[in-house]
């Protein structure tokens, strides 16, 4: 937890939380919900898109390794 502020400052929008040890692939964005931006037209989907790409990459690697 102590490293998170530095990680967020250096790579906001490009860091992804990955939960290990689950039978499914789970990724999430590197920030909170930003409800204050909802409906304002100022929110960006970049973090969500990146987390989705990371999940896809993990899935493709699993298929390549295990079939």
C-alpha positions as CSV (number, residue, x, y, z in Angstrom):
1,X,0.0,0.0,0.0
2,X,2.9,2.4,0.6
3,X,4.0,2.2,-3.0
4,X,0.6,2.9,-4.5
5,X,0.8,6.7,-4.4
6,X,4.1,6.6,-6.3
7,X,2.8,4.1,-8.8
8,X,-0.3,6.1,-9.4
9,X,1.7,9.3,-9.9
10,X,4.1,7.8,-12.4
11,X,1.6,5.7,-14.4
12,X,-1.9,6.9,-13.8
13,X,-4.2,5.3,-16.3
14,X,-1.6,2.6,-17.2
15,X,-1.5,0.7,-14.0
16,X,-3.8,-2.3,-13.5
17,X,-4.8,-4.2,-10.4
18,X,-4.6,-8.0,-11.1
19,X,-6.1,-10.4,-8.5
20,X,-4.2,-13.6,-8.4
21,X,-5.3,-17.0,-7.2
22,X,-8.8,-17.0,-8.6
23,X,-10.2,-19.4,-11.2
24,X,-11.0,-16.5,-13.4
25,X,-9.0,-13.6,-14.8
26,X,-9.8,-10.4,-12.8
27,X,-8.3,-7.0,-13.6
28,X,-9.5,-3.6,-12.5
29,X,-8.5,0.0,-13.0
30,X,-5.9,1.7,-11.0
31,X,-8.2,4.3,-9.4
32,X,-11.6,4.7,-7.8
33,X,-15.0,5.2,-9.3
34,X,-14.8,8.9,-10.0
35,X,-18.5,9.3,-9.4
36,X,-18.0,13.1,-9.3
37,X,-17.2,12.9,-13.0
38,X,-20.2,10.8,-14.0
39,X,-22.3,12.6,-16.6
40,X,-19.8,15.5,-16.9
41,X,-18.3,14.4,-20.2
42,X,-14.8,14.7,-18.5
43,X,-14.3,11.1,-17.6
44,X,-11.9,9.0,-19.6
45,X,-12.2,5.3,-20.3
46,X,-8.5,4.9,-20.9
47,X,-7.9,3.0,-17.6
48,X,-10.8,0.6,-18.3
49,X,-9.6,0.0,-21.8
50,X,-6.1,-0.8,-20.5
51,X,-7.3,-3.1,-17.8
52,X,-9.4,-4.9,-20.5
53,X,-6.3,-5.3,-22.7
54,X,-4.3,-6.7,-19.8
55,X,-7.0,-9.3,-19.2
56,X,-7.1,-10.2,-22.8
57,X,-3.3,-10.6,-22.9
58,X,-3.4,-12.8,-19.8
59,X,-6.1,-15.0,-21.5
60,X,-4.1,-15.3,-24.7
61,X,-1.0,-16.3,-22.8
62,X,-3.0,-19.0,-20.9
63,X,-4.4,-20.4,-24.1
64,X,-0.9,-20.5,-25.7
65,X,0.5,-22.2,-22.7
66,X,-2.3,-24.6,-21.8
67,X,-4.4,-24.9,-24.9
